[in-house]
Amino acid sequence: DARIRQQDLEFLSFLKRVDAAVPAGLDAHLVVDNYATHKHPKVRAWLAARPRFYVLNTPTYSSWLNQVERWFAILTQRQIRRSSCVNAKDLVAKIEAFIAAYNAKAHPFVWTATSEAILEKVSGM
């Protein structure tokens, strides 16, 4: 169905705000889940006309929110719980230092479950 929905219009509006806010010399990487909004023909055409925009999809049946939550769990386990901070400024500095160190060695999260293992687990429920 090629009709444009309200969600599609809102996503296009969001993209235009990002385009205006990100300096022209920089790329914009969009991490999107498998919701259909970014797949509408008008959205695809808009993105195709702007090669600095890169669309990065989370794997099918995975939630981008789960990945964000996982990253914050890593931050909490490896930095926040192991630190004592004298004030909010100190906490921010320690978080920023952790992010810099983490990003220096970062690699994508890897999904290790096979479809067979998932189906086997689900069938046993």
HELIX and SHEET records of a PDB file:
HELIX    1   1 GLN A    6  ALA A   21  1                                  16    
HELIX    2   2 ALA A   36  LYS A   39  5                                   4    
HELIX    3   3 PRO A   41  ALA A   48  1                                   8    
HELIX    4   4 TRP A   64  LEU A   75  1                                  12    
HELIX    5   5 THR A   76  ILE A   80  3                                   5    
HELIX    6   6 ALA A   88  ALA A  104  1                                  17    
HELIX    7   7 SER A  115  SER A  123  1                                   9    
SHEET    1   A 2 ALA A  28  VAL A  32  0                                        
SHEET    2   A 2 PHE A  53  ASN A  57  1                                        
END                                                                             
